[in-house]
Every structure is written in structure tokens, then in C-alpha cells.
């Protein structure tokens, strides 16, 4: 979840800078060469995950592990204390739900 929050916060900061928010720009060392090409997509995924968390919080945990943290299926299984097969099933379910929710 921390990686997701960092990503969303950075995208929001990029939007604010583009809009000329009047705030001081971020220190270049703070950004660390991190630029998101499709900011709106990141925010859409974040909002969809918030909706999914109301239906099935475990699916969100799987997405956070696999997508945001870059864990393999076995790493996600170990981190969440579930079987690798459960991660596989939940990952497939979460991807299908997100695809439908995001209209992709």
C-alpha cells in the first residue's frame, strides 16, 4: 500500500505543478527521476482499488503486491501468508474486475 500511496501522491503533485498550483516545486532530489507518463490512469486505478477494497480487500492486497510492489506470485503469497495458487486465482479475478471497472 505504501508504493501505491507514493505513486498516487507523486501523480497528484505532477498535476498540481502542471496546473500552476502556486506551491513551490518539488526538490529535484526528492523526485528521484520518477515521472509517470499517464497520470490520469494511475488515479483511475487508485479510485478503482478503493471501490474494490469495499468488495474484497484481499484482492487489493494482491494488486498492491503484484503491481505496485512488483512481487512475484510466490513473493506475494509469502508476504500475505496464503498459497501461491490463491494468489494466482485472486490476481486473475482482480485483473478482470479492474479491466471491467476501467473499461479496458
N, C-alpha and C positions, 0 to 999 in steps of 0.2 A: 504494500500500500504506500510505502514511503516513496518508491520510484514513481508511482502514479501521481502522487501529490507534487513531487518535484517537477515532473513533466507538465502537469496542468498549470502550476504556478509560473513556470517559465513561459508557457504559451500565453498566459494572461499578461505577463509582463511585456512580451513581444507585441501583443495587441495594444497595450497601453502606450508603448513607445510609438507605434505606427500612428495612433490617434493623437499624438502630441499631448499626452496626459498632463503635462506641466510638471511632472515629477522629474527628479534627477535621473539621468540614465544609469543603468546598472554598470558597475565597475567591470571592465573587460576581464579581469582575473576571476571574477565571480561567475561569469558566463561559461568559461572554460570551453570555448569553441562549440558550444551546444546551440544549434539552431534547428528548429522544427520547420520543415517545409510546408506542411499543411496544418496550420494551427487549428482551423475550424474542425477538422477531422478529429484531432485529439480531444477537443472539447466535446464533440458529439459522442465519442466513445466514453468519455468520463461520465456524461449525463446518462448514457445508456447503462453503464455499470451501476450507477446509483439506482436506477429503476430495477435492474436485475437483482441487486442486493436485497430488495424487498421480497423478491420471489424465492431466491436461493443464494444465500451468502457464500456457500461453498463454491459455487460456480465463479463468483467474483474472485475468490481467493486463487482459484486455478488460473484465471485470466491474468491476475496480477503476477503470479509466479512465472507463468509461461511467457506472457507478452511483455510485461514491464520489467521483470527481473531477469528474463532470459533463461530461466531454468529449463533443463531437460525434463522429460516426464518423470524420470527416476528421481531427480533432484526435488521436483515439486512434491512427489509422493513422500519423500523423506521429510521435507520441511513441514508438510501438513499432517504427517502421521497416518497416511492412507495408502492403499495399494496403488501400484503403478497402473493397473487395469482400471481402477476407479478414476484416476487422473485422466486416462485416455477417454473414457466414456464422458466424463464431465467436461473435458476440453472440447470434445466434438459437440456436445449439447450447447455449451456456452458460445462456441463459434457460430453454430446455426442460429441461435437466438439473436446474437449480435448482428449477424448478416440480415436477418429479417427486420430487426429493430432499426438498423441503419439504412435499410433499403438498398443494400448492395447485392 
